[in-house]
Amino acid sequence: MRLLLAVILMVVLAPVASASPVVPTTRCEFIPTPENPAARPVHPPRAVVPARGTVKVTIVTNYGVVLADLDRGNAPCGVQNFAHLARSWFYTMTQCWRLTDTTRLGVLQCGDIYRAEEGGPGYRFADEVTGKETYPRGTIAYGNQGPGTNGSEFFIVHSFANISPVYTVMGHVTHGMDTLDRIVRAGIVPQPDGLLDGAPKKPVRILHVLAA
């Protein structure tokens, strides 16, 4: 009897395990683009994604490593997509086709498989913007070819970007801006009018992207 009472007291007095916090989610729509099929084998991400938390990204290039924090709270669909493409090796052994260093725009554009603005994942998704976005040095954002055309293309701001707030901001570089500085110092193939907006003089290659 005493043993039974002891067991009952242990059960009654045992601390109740706290429930894991519920992570909010949101639903994304990844729309197939048969007119622009996937440049590499990849399926769209799942539709329901976390709407809070940070994805830590490591971008390994032939110039060095760039580390970044991507904010699910600001762009849940965009961050989930980037992490999905990284984990699917979509960005592995790709080239960054465009580098700009003008009075308006200083970015490195990556994520296209074939050439600048060509070679995406075979689907698109909506912008996640408020109209108040800014793009200071270190910003990582999606490039697009108009509203709702996000895919795999992204850019990293190495100086500043005085552009309209229509580009979804995923996050910011936490370490490795010196890698971007080395890329810029290596030079840009200029436009016929001398504008520094073109291919990097020395190819910039993404060797692999890790997303945790």
C-alpha positions as CSV (number, residue, x, y, z in Angstrom):
1,M,0.0,0.0,0.0
2,R,2.8,2.4,0.9
3,L,4.5,1.7,-2.5
4,L,1.2,2.4,-4.3
5,L,0.7,5.7,-2.4
6,A,4.3,6.7,-3.2
7,V,3.8,6.0,-6.9
8,I,0.5,8.0,-6.9
9,L,2.3,11.0,-5.2
10,M,5.1,10.8,-7.7
11,V,2.6,11.0,-10.6
12,V,0.6,13.8,-9.0
13,L,3.5,15.9,-8.0
14,A,5.6,15.4,-11.1
15,P,6.2,18.6,-13.1
16,V,4.1,18.8,-16.2
17,A,6.3,19.0,-19.3
18,S,5.7,22.3,-21.1
19,A,4.3,22.1,-24.5
20,S,6.6,23.1,-27.4
21,P,5.8,26.5,-28.7
22,V,3.6,26.5,-31.7
23,V,5.4,28.0,-34.7
24,P,3.0,30.0,-36.9
25,T,2.8,28.9,-40.5
26,T,1.6,30.4,-43.8
27,R,0.5,29.0,-47.1
28,C,2.6,29.7,-50.2
29,E,1.6,29.2,-53.9
30,F,4.4,28.0,-56.1
31,I,3.0,28.2,-59.6
32,P,4.5,26.0,-62.4
33,T,6.0,27.9,-65.4
34,P,5.9,25.4,-68.3
35,E,7.0,28.2,-70.6
36,N,10.2,28.4,-68.5
37,P,10.9,24.8,-67.3
38,A,13.3,24.0,-64.5
39,A,16.9,24.4,-65.5
40,R,17.8,21.7,-63.1
41,P,15.8,18.8,-61.6
42,V,13.9,20.3,-58.7
43,H,10.4,20.1,-57.3
44,P,8.5,23.1,-55.8
45,P,8.7,23.5,-52.0
46,R,5.9,22.4,-49.8
47,A,3.0,24.8,-49.6
48,V,2.7,25.3,-45.8
49,V,5.9,26.8,-44.4
50,P,7.0,28.3,-41.1
51,A,6.4,32.0,-40.7
52,R,8.8,32.6,-37.9
53,G,12.5,31.8,-37.3
54,T,15.9,32.2,-38.9
55,V,17.6,30.1,-41.6
56,K,21.4,30.4,-41.5
57,V,22.9,30.2,-44.9
58,T,26.5,29.6,-46.0
59,I,27.4,30.6,-49.6
60,V,30.7,29.1,-50.7
61,T,32.2,30.9,-53.7
62,N,35.5,30.8,-55.5
63,Y,36.2,34.2,-53.9
64,G,35.4,33.2,-50.3
65,V,32.5,32.4,-48.0
66,V,29.5,34.5,-47.3
67,L,27.3,33.9,-44.2
68,A,23.8,35.2,-43.9
69,D,20.7,35.1,-41.7
70,L,17.4,34.8,-43.6
71,D,14.2,35.9,-41.8
72,R,11.2,33.7,-42.2
73,G,9.1,36.4,-40.5
74,N,9.7,38.9,-43.2
75,A,9.6,36.5,-46.2
76,P,8.4,33.0,-45.2
77,C,7.8,31.8,-48.8
78,G,11.0,33.3,-50.1
79,V,13.1,32.0,-47.3
80,Q,11.6,28.5,-47.6
81,N,12.2,28.5,-51.3
82,F,15.8,29.6,-51.0
83,A,16.5,26.9,-48.3
84,H,14.7,24.3,-50.5
85,L,16.8,25.1,-53.6
86,A,20.0,25.1,-51.5
87,R,19.2,21.7,-50.0
88,S,18.3,20.4,-53.5
89,W,21.8,21.5,-54.7
90,F,20.1,23.8,-57.3
91,Y,22.7,26.6,-56.6
92,T,25.7,24.2,-56.5
93,M,28.3,24.9,-59.2
94,T,26.5,27.9,-60.7
95,Q,27.7,31.2,-61.9
96,C,26.8,34.8,-60.9
97,W,26.3,36.4,-64.2
98,R,25.8,40.0,-63.3
99,L,27.8,42.6,-61.2
100,T,26.9,46.3,-61.0
101,D,28.7,49.2,-59.5
102,T,27.0,52.4,-60.5
103,T,25.7,55.5,-58.7
104,R,22.3,53.8,-58.4
105,L,23.0,50.1,-58.0
106,G,25.8,48.0,-56.5
107,V,24.8,44.3,-56.5
108,L,26.0,40.8,-57.3
109,Q,23.2,38.9,-59.1
110,C,23.2,35.1,-58.8
111,G,20.8,32.1,-59.0
112,D,20.3,31.9,-62.8
113,I,21.6,28.7,-64.3
114,Y,22.1,29.6,-68.0
115,R,22.8,33.3,-68.0
116,A,21.5,36.5,-66.4
117,E,17.8,36.2,-65.9
118,E,17.6,32.8,-67.6
119,G,17.4,29.4,-66.0
120,G,15.1,29.1,-63.1
121,P,13.4,26.4,-61.0
122,G,10.3,25.9,-63.2
123,Y,7.9,27.8,-60.9
124,R,7.3,31.2,-59.6
125,F,5.8,32.8,-56.5
126,A,4.4,36.1,-55.2
127,D,6.4,39.0,-53.9
128,E,6.5,39.5,-50.1
129,V,6.9,43.3,-49.9
130,T,5.3,46.1,-47.9
131,G,6.4,49.0,-50.1
132,K,8.7,50.3,-47.4
133,E,11.7,48.0,-48.3
134,T,15.2,49.4,-48.4
135,Y,18.3,47.7,-49.7
136,P,21.4,48.7,-47.7
137,R,24.8,47.0,-48.0
138,G,24.6,43.3,-47.1
139,T,20.9,42.9,-48.1
140,I,20.0,39.6,-49.8
141,A,16.8,39.9,-51.9
142,Y,15.1,38.2,-54.8
143,G,15.5,39.5,-58.3
144,N,12.5,39.4,-60.5
145,Q,11.2,40.3,-64.0
146,G,7.9,41.8,-62.8
147,P,5.4,41.3,-60.1
148,G,5.0,37.7,-58.9
149,T,7.9,36.3,-60.9
150,N,10.3,35.2,-58.1
151,G,12.1,32.0,-58.6
152,S,15.8,31.3,-58.0
153,E,17.4,34.6,-58.9
154,F,18.7,36.7,-56.0
155,F,21.1,39.5,-55.4
156,I,23.4,40.7,-52.6
157,V,24.0,44.4,-52.2
158,H,27.7,45.2,-51.9
159,S,27.3,49.0,-51.7
160,F,23.7,50.3,-52.0
161,A,20.7,49.8,-54.2
162,N,18.5,52.9,-54.8
163,I,15.7,50.9,-56.3
164,S,11.9,50.6,-56.0
165,P,10.7,48.6,-53.0
166,V,9.4,45.7,-55.1
167,Y,12.1,43.2,-54.4
168,T,11.5,40.6,-51.6
169,V,14.1,40.9,-48.8
170,M,15.2,37.5,-47.5
171,G,17.8,38.6,-45.0
172,H,21.2,40.1,-44.5
173,V,24.9,39.1,-44.6
174,T,26.4,38.5,-41.2
175,H,29.9,37.7,-42.3
176,G,31.9,37.8,-45.5
177,M,31.2,41.2,-47.0
178,D,35.0,41.3,-47.7
179,T,34.3,38.5,-50.2
180,L,31.9,40.8,-52.1
181,D,34.5,43.6,-51.9
182,R,37.1,41.3,-53.6
183,I,34.6,40.4,-56.3
184,V,34.0,44.1,-57.0
185,R,37.7,44.9,-57.0
186,A,38.3,42.3,-59.6
187,G,36.3,44.3,-62.1
188,I,33.3,44.4,-64.3
189,V,32.9,44.0,-68.1
190,P,31.4,47.4,-68.9
191,Q,28.5,48.2,-71.2
192,P,29.4,49.9,-74.5
193,D,28.6,53.3,-72.9
194,G,31.0,52.5,-70.1
195,L,28.3,51.7,-67.5
196,L,29.6,49.2,-64.9
197,D,26.8,46.8,-65.2
198,G,27.7,43.5,-66.7
199,A,29.5,40.2,-66.2
200,P,32.3,40.0,-63.6
201,K,35.7,40.2,-65.3
202,K,36.8,37.1,-63.4
203,P,33.9,34.6,-63.2
204,V,32.1,34.3,-59.9
205,R,31.1,30.8,-59.1
206,I,28.9,29.5,-56.3
207,L,30.5,26.2,-55.3
208,H,27.8,25.2,-52.8
209,V,25.1,26.7,-50.6
210,L,24.2,25.3,-47.1
211,A,21.0,26.2,-45.4
212,A,20.4,25.2,-41.7
